Amino acid sequence: MNKVPTQEVQLKAMSGMPMLLLNIFGIVLSIVAFIVGVVYLDQESFVLGSILLGLSIFYWCVPLPLLFMGLKTIRPNEAMVMTLFGRYIGTLKGEGFYFVNPFTTAVPIPTSLASSENAPALEPETVAAKGGNNNQHRSSRKISLKTMALSNNKQKVNDRLGNPIIISIVVIWRVADTAKAMFDVDNFAEYLSIQCDSALRNIVRLYSYDAADNEDANERSLRGSSQEISNRLAEEIQSKVDVAGLEIMEARITHLAYAPEIAAAMLQRQQASAVVDARQLIVEGAVGMVEMALAKLSEQEIVELDDERKAAMVSNLMVVLCGNRDAQPIVNSGSLY
């Protein structure tokens, strides 16, 4: 049997200020009734005095706490998920001071969530008493709707070629549906963290760390296609956390490196590739310079060179232009023959 996802309903609540003023007026009236009742008792008007004292005490025991229990304060980008006798009746949203049914209760955030590294998702109502353990918090009953960042620990993953790499991501997210977040998953922050790890592994195994030299120039890689990787990561994570009522706004790679066991070998490979590219550029430039030198000598008729002397000159110029060290000049006072 498929479970029907919970849908968020915005709770319509009246302003709390009229009820607060009414409650204050009731407090004053009950104090006056108590004083008048004591006066009547002193004058031996036991019936009227007892009634006034009884009403005063009854107000302080029943209506007063109930009316105060119904007052709720919501700050910007906060929400409270309300239930009435175990049934979800709506989510209280929007900054302001409200009065709700005193018998409704706000669903508490899981205790493990408040102690996790994702605690910024919560708005704790109170902290431990002074002198107590700072790690002990009362359960929060307010969900933050702010945009938050989740940065998971670095993890080792194999890329498309099987090379182990160390990678980590940061995910920008927010709670979009408070009802799903509270009722459809046990702990939405931990659920998001686990799904981020799973999605990261699924995406990384489709790409190599870097495009190989002998591959197509359009080949996608983790290092060269950061925007495409980010988009696919965000889509993958979003598809997994829809059930939790979360919205993924962005996902980006924050750390990318080869694992230590192959980092040295890959560095040598990159260095060798750079040396080969540099040598190729040097040789191409040297050939052009030799060609230009021979053309200028022939054009200006400075010296007549036969094939053997051209070959010797080309050899000398190539050694000078392509050598790793400065050439040592040698003056030839004789002849080649």
C-alpha positions in Angstrom: 0.0 0.0 0.0 1.5 3.3 -1.1 1.6 6.0 1.6 0.0 9.3 0.6 2.6 12.1 1.1 1.6 14.8 3.7 0.8 18.1 2.2 1.5 21.4 3.9 -1.5 23.5 5.0 -1.0 27.0 6.2 -2.8 27.5 9.5 -5.0 30.6 9.7 -4.6 32.1 13.2 -5.9 35.3 14.8 -3.7 38.1 16.1 -2.4 37.4 19.5 -2.5 41.1 20.7 -6.3 41.3 21.5 -6.1 38.0 23.4 -3.1 39.2 25.3 -4.9 42.4 26.3 -8.0 40.4 27.2 -5.9 38.2 29.4 -4.2 41.1 31.1 -7.7 42.6 31.8 -8.8 39.3 33.2 -5.7 39.2 35.5 -6.5 42.7 36.8 -10.2 41.8 37.2 -9.4 38.6 39.1 -7.1 40.5 41.5 -9.9 43.0 42.1 -12.4 40.2 42.7 -10.0 38.5 45.1 -9.6 41.7 47.1 -13.3 42.4 47.2 -14.0 38.8 48.2 -11.6 39.1 51.1 -13.4 42.4 52.1 -16.8 40.6 52.0 -15.5 37.8 54.0 -14.3 40.2 56.6 -17.8 41.7 56.7 -19.2 38.2 57.2 -20.8 38.1 53.7 -19.6 34.6 53.3 -21.6 33.6 50.2 -20.6 36.6 48.0 -17.1 36.6 49.3 -16.7 32.9 48.6 -18.0 33.3 45.1 -15.6 36.1 44.3 -12.6 34.2 45.8 -13.6 31.1 43.9 -13.9 32.8 40.6 -10.6 34.6 41.1 -8.8 31.3 42.0 -10.5 29.4 39.1 -9.4 32.1 36.6 -5.8 31.7 37.7 -5.9 27.9 37.5 -7.7 27.3 34.2 -8.4 30.2 31.7 -5.2 32.1 32.5 -2.7 29.4 31.6 -4.8 28.2 28.7 -4.9 31.6 27.1 -1.2 32.1 27.5 -0.5 28.7 26.0 -2.3 29.7 22.8 0.0 32.7 22.3 2.7 32.1 19.7 5.5 34.3 18.4 6.9 33.7 14.9 10.0 35.4 13.7 10.9 36.0 10.0 11.6 32.7 8.1 10.3 30.5 10.9 7.4 28.1 11.1 5.7 25.8 13.6 4.0 22.6 12.6 0.8 22.3 14.7 -1.2 19.2 15.7 -4.5 18.9 17.6 -4.8 15.6 19.5 -2.3 14.0 17.2 -3.8 15.2 13.9 -1.9 17.7 11.7 -4.0 20.8 11.3 -1.6 23.2 9.6 1.7 25.1 9.7 1.9 28.5 11.4 4.0 30.8 9.1 4.7 34.4 8.7 6.3 36.7 11.2 4.0 38.0 13.9 2.2 37.4 17.2 -0.6 34.9 17.0 -3.3 33.2 19.1 -4.1 29.5 18.3 -6.2 26.9 19.9 -4.6 26.3 23.3 -4.9 22.6 22.9 -2.8 22.5 19.8 0.8 21.6 20.1 3.9 22.3 18.0 5.7 19.2 16.8 9.1 19.0 18.4 12.2 18.6 16.2 14.0 15.2 16.7 16.5 15.5 19.5 19.3 14.0 17.4 18.8 16.8 14.9 19.5 19.5 17.5 22.8 17.9 18.4 24.0 17.2 14.9 26.3 19.4 12.7 23.1 20.5 10.8 21.8 22.3 13.9 21.5 25.7 12.0 18.3 24.2 10.5 16.7 24.7 13.9 15.7 27.6 16.1 16.0 26.4 19.7 13.6 28.0 22.1 15.7 27.8 25.1 19.2 26.6 26.2 20.2 24.7 29.3 20.0 26.5 32.6 23.0 28.4 33.7 25.6 26.2 35.3 24.2 23.2 33.6 25.5 21.1 30.7 25.7 23.3 27.6 25.1 20.3 25.4 21.6 19.8 26.8 18.9 21.6 25.0 15.2 21.5 25.2 13.5 20.3 22.1 13.0 23.0 19.5 9.5 23.5 18.1 10.4 26.0 15.4 11.7 25.1 11.9 13.9 27.5 10.1 12.9 28.4 6.6 16.1 30.2 5.9 18.5 29.2 3.1 21.2 27.0 4.6 24.4 25.3 3.5 25.3 21.7 4.1 29.0 20.8 3.7 29.6 17.0 4.0 33.0 15.6 4.9 35.5 14.7 2.2 35.1 11.2 0.9 37.0 8.8 -1.3 35.2 7.9 -4.5 36.3 6.1 -7.7 35.8 8.0 -11.0 34.8 6.5 -14.3 38.3 5.1 -14.9 38.5 3.6 -11.4 40.9 6.2 -10.1 40.3 7.0 -6.4 39.7 10.7 -5.8 39.0 12.8 -2.7 35.9 15.0 -3.2 33.5 17.0 -1.2 30.5 19.2 -2.0 28.5 22.0 -0.5 24.7 22.0 -0.9 22.5 25.1 -0.6 19.0 24.1 0.5 15.9 25.1 2.5 12.8 23.6 3.8 10.0 24.0 1.3 7.3 21.8 2.8 7.3 21.7 6.6 4.7 18.9 6.8 6.7 16.5 4.7 9.9 17.5 6.5 8.3 16.6 9.9 6.1 13.7 9.1 7.4 11.9 6.1 11.0 11.4 7.2 12.5 10.8 10.7 15.2 13.5 10.5 15.2 15.7 7.4 18.8 17.1 8.0 20.4 13.7 8.4 18.3 12.4 5.5 19.6 15.2 3.3 23.2 14.5 4.3 22.9 10.8 3.5 21.3 11.5 0.1 24.0 14.0 -0.8 26.6 11.3 -0.3 24.7 8.8 -2.4 24.1 11.3 -5.2 27.7 12.3 -5.2 28.9 8.7 -5.7 26.3 8.2 -8.5 27.5 11.3 -10.4 31.2 10.9 -9.9 31.3 7.4 -11.3 30.1 8.8 -14.6 33.0 11.1 -15.2 36.8 10.9 -15.2 38.9 13.2 -13.1 40.4 14.8 -16.1 40.0 14.5 -19.9 42.6 12.2 -21.4 44.9 13.5 -24.1 43.8 10.8 -26.6 40.1 11.4 -26.0 37.5 13.6 -27.7 38.1 17.3 -26.9 34.4 17.5 -25.9 34.7 14.8 -23.2 33.3 15.9 -19.9 35.4 15.6 -16.8 35.1 16.5 -13.1 37.8 19.1 -13.3 36.8 20.7 -16.6 33.0 20.6 -16.5 32.2 22.1 -13.1 29.0 23.7 -14.1 27.5 20.6 -15.7 28.5 18.5 -12.7 26.9 21.1 -10.3 23.6 21.0 -12.3 23.5 17.2 -12.4 24.3 17.0 -8.7 21.5 19.4 -7.8 19.0 17.5 -10.0 20.1 14.1 -8.5 19.8 15.3 -4.9 16.5 17.1 -5.5 15.0 13.9 -6.9 15.9 12.1 -3.7 14.8 14.7 -1.1 11.4 15.6 -2.6 9.8 13.2 -0.2 11.3 15.2 2.7 9.9 18.5 1.4 13.3 20.1 0.8 14.4 22.4 -2.0 17.9 22.1 -3.4 19.0 25.5 -4.7 22.6 24.7 -5.6 25.3 22.0 -5.3 28.9 22.7 -6.0 32.2 20.8 -5.6 34.4 22.4 -2.9 37.3 20.0 -3.0 38.7 17.7 -5.7 42.0 15.9 -5.7 43.5 12.5 -6.4 43.8 10.1 -3.5 47.2 10.1 -1.8 48.1 6.6 -3.1 48.0 7.8 -6.7 48.6 11.5 -6.4 52.4 11.2 -7.0 52.0 9.1 -10.1 49.3 11.4 -11.5 51.6 14.4 -10.8 54.4 12.8 -12.8 52.0 12.1 -15.6 50.9 15.7 -15.7 54.5 16.9 -15.6 55.5 14.6 -18.5 52.5 15.8 -20.5 53.5 19.4 -19.9 57.1 18.7 -20.9 56.0 17.0 -24.2 53.7 19.9 -25.0 56.5 22.4 -24.3 59.0 20.5 -26.4 56.6 20.3 -29.3 56.1 24.0 -29.2 59.8 24.6 -29.1 60.5 22.4 -32.1 57.8 24.0 -34.1 59.2 27.4 -33.4 62.8 26.3 -34.1 61.9 24.9 -37.5 60.2 28.1 -38.4 63.3 30.1 -37.3 65.7 27.9 -39.3 63.5 28.2 -42.4 63.4 31.9 -42.1 67.2 32.1 -41.6 67.9 30.1 -44.7 65.4 32.1 -46.7 67.0 35.4 -45.6 70.5 34.3 -46.4 69.5 33.1 -49.8 67.4 36.2 -50.5 70.1 38.7 -49.6 72.9 36.5 -51.2 75.1 36.8 -48.1 76.6 33.4 -48.6 76.1 30.5 -51.0 75.4 27.3 -49.2 75.3 23.9 -50.8 73.3 21.1 -49.4 75.9 19.8 -47.1 76.5 23.3 -45.6 72.8 23.8 -45.3 72.5 20.5 -43.4 75.3 21.5 -41.0 73.7 24.9 -40.4 70.3 23.4 -39.8 71.8 21.0 -37.3 73.7 23.7 -35.5 70.6 26.0 -35.3 68.4 23.2 -34.1 70.8 22.3 -31.3 71.0 25.9 -30.2 67.3 26.6 -30.3 66.1 23.3 -28.8 68.8 22.7 -26.2 68.1 22.9 -22.5 71.3 24.8 -21.8 73.0 27.9 -23.3 75.1 27.1 -26.4 78.8 27.4 -26.3 80.0 29.3 -29.4 82.9 27.8 -31.3 84.7 29.9 -33.9 85.7 27.8 -37.0 88.8 29.4 -38.6 89.2 26.6 -41.2 87.0 25.0 -43.7 84.4 22.3 -43.7 86.4 20.3 -46.2 
